[in-house]
Amino acid sequence: MVAGWFTGEGEDFRLVGTRCSACRSVFFPREDAFCRNPGCQGGDLVELSLSKRGRIWSYTDTHYRPPSPYVTNPELPWRPYALIAVELEAERIVVLGQAVPGVAVADLAVGMEAEVVPGVLHEDAQTTWTTWHWRPTGVAG
């Protein structure tokens, strides 16, 4: 888990971003040092919970094992997964993330509603690394 990128569990699970008090730009991942908007003179950065739902803006699938620092077991065969870019209308940003397990690109369409849910990036005998996944609404998982 990357500290400060998400919070809560179950229905209360949310991605955490920041908003600049001067230009109102929203950032994810969160920004704690300065406003990333090059046209802004800067303001205080305020933490906010991002919208739980948005619309699929784009999607693709992966057919290769990503390089380090992504954690995978090279002894196991690689399993492709879908990546989904979801536009959060209220925040006017697009957030990329994995689809929930079992959802493939054939199940997706631009404009579909999707919601953020907790997911597992990797686990071993000692640790479970948590992340977020996108689940098209109406899909169990």
C-alpha positions as CSV (number, residue, x, y, z in Angstrom):
1,M,0.0,0.0,0.0
2,V,1.2,3.5,-0.8
3,A,0.5,5.5,2.3
4,G,-2.0,8.4,1.8
5,W,-3.3,7.3,-1.6
6,F,-6.5,5.8,-0.4
7,T,-8.5,5.3,2.8
8,G,-11.4,3.3,4.2
9,E,-12.7,-0.2,3.6
10,G,-15.7,-1.6,1.8
11,E,-18.3,1.0,0.9
12,D,-16.2,3.7,2.6
13,F,-13.1,3.0,0.4
14,R,-11.9,6.2,-1.4
15,L,-8.9,7.5,-3.3
16,V,-7.3,10.5,-1.6
17,G,-6.2,13.5,-3.6
18,T,-5.5,17.1,-2.9
19,R,-7.0,20.4,-4.2
20,C,-5.1,23.7,-4.6
21,S,-6.9,26.4,-2.7
22,A,-5.8,29.0,-5.3
23,C,-6.6,27.5,-8.7
24,R,-8.9,24.6,-7.5
25,S,-6.9,22.0,-9.5
26,V,-7.2,18.5,-8.1
27,F,-4.3,16.0,-8.0
28,F,-4.0,12.3,-7.8
29,P,-1.8,10.9,-6.6
30,R,-1.9,13.5,-3.8
31,E,0.5,16.4,-3.8
32,D,1.8,17.8,-0.5
33,A,4.6,20.2,-1.6
34,F,3.3,22.5,-4.4
35,C,0.5,23.0,-6.9
36,R,1.4,21.1,-10.1
37,N,-0.6,23.6,-12.3
38,P,2.1,25.6,-14.2
39,G,-0.3,28.6,-14.5
40,C,-0.9,28.8,-10.7
41,Q,1.1,30.9,-8.3
42,G,0.3,28.3,-5.6
43,G,-2.0,28.0,-2.7
44,D,-2.6,25.7,0.2
45,L,-3.1,22.0,-0.7
46,V,-6.2,20.5,0.9
47,E,-6.7,16.8,1.2
48,L,-10.0,15.5,-0.2
49,S,-11.7,12.2,-0.8
50,L,-12.2,11.7,-4.6
51,S,-15.5,10.6,-6.1
52,K,-16.1,6.9,-5.8
53,R,-17.6,6.6,-9.3
54,G,-16.7,7.9,-12.8
55,R,-17.0,7.0,-16.5
56,I,-14.6,4.9,-18.4
57,W,-12.5,7.2,-20.5
58,S,-10.2,4.6,-22.0
59,Y,-9.0,1.0,-21.4
60,T,-6.4,-1.5,-22.6
61,D,-5.0,-4.8,-21.5
62,T,-1.5,-5.9,-20.5
63,H,0.3,-8.8,-22.1
64,Y,3.7,-8.5,-20.6
65,R,5.2,-8.7,-17.1
66,P,5.9,-5.1,-16.0
67,P,9.4,-4.2,-14.8
68,S,10.5,-3.6,-11.2
69,P,9.4,-2.2,-8.8
70,Y,6.2,-4.0,-9.8
71,V,6.2,-7.2,-7.7
72,T,5.5,-10.5,-9.5
73,N,6.6,-14.0,-9.0
74,P,8.8,-14.9,-12.1
75,E,8.1,-18.6,-11.4
76,L,4.4,-18.2,-12.1
77,P,3.0,-17.6,-15.6
78,W,2.0,-14.1,-16.4
79,R,-1.7,-13.4,-16.4
80,P,-2.9,-10.4,-18.5
81,Y,-5.2,-7.9,-16.9
82,A,-7.2,-4.9,-18.0
83,L,-6.2,-1.3,-17.2
84,I,-9.0,1.3,-17.0
85,A,-8.7,5.0,-17.1
86,V,-11.8,6.5,-15.3
87,E,-12.8,10.2,-15.6
88,L,-14.0,11.6,-12.3
89,E,-16.4,14.3,-13.5
90,A,-16.6,16.3,-10.3
91,E,-12.8,16.5,-10.0
92,R,-12.2,16.8,-13.8
93,I,-9.3,14.3,-13.7
94,V,-8.6,10.8,-15.1
95,V,-7.3,8.1,-12.8
96,L,-5.7,4.9,-14.2
97,G,-6.0,1.6,-12.4
98,Q,-6.4,-2.2,-12.8
99,A,-9.8,-3.7,-13.5
100,V,-11.1,-6.0,-10.8
101,P,-10.0,-9.6,-11.4
102,G,-12.3,-11.3,-13.9
103,V,-13.1,-8.2,-16.0
104,A,-11.5,-8.2,-19.4
105,V,-11.4,-5.6,-22.2
106,A,-14.2,-7.4,-23.9
107,D,-16.4,-6.5,-20.9
108,L,-15.6,-2.7,-21.2
109,A,-16.8,0.2,-23.2
110,V,-16.0,3.9,-23.2
111,G,-18.6,5.8,-21.2
112,M,-19.5,2.9,-18.8
113,E,-19.8,3.8,-15.2
114,A,-17.1,2.3,-12.9
115,E,-16.5,2.5,-9.2
116,V,-13.3,2.3,-7.2
117,V,-12.9,-0.7,-4.9
118,P,-10.1,-2.1,-2.7
119,G,-7.9,-4.6,-4.4
120,V,-4.8,-6.7,-3.9
121,L,-1.7,-5.9,-5.9
122,H,0.4,-8.8,-4.6
123,E,0.6,-11.0,-1.6
124,D,3.1,-13.4,-0.1
125,A,3.2,-15.4,3.2
126,Q,4.0,-12.2,5.2
127,T,2.4,-9.3,3.4
128,T,-0.6,-8.3,1.4
129,W,0.0,-5.2,-0.8
130,T,-3.3,-3.3,-1.3
131,T,-4.2,-1.0,-4.1
132,W,-7.4,0.2,-5.8
133,H,-9.2,-1.5,-8.7
134,W,-11.9,-0.2,-11.0
135,R,-15.1,-2.2,-11.2
136,P,-17.7,-1.5,-13.9
137,T,-21.0,-1.0,-12.0
138,G,-23.3,-3.9,-12.2
139,V,-20.3,-6.4,-12.2
140,A,-19.8,-8.6,-9.1
141,G,-16.4,-8.7,-7.5
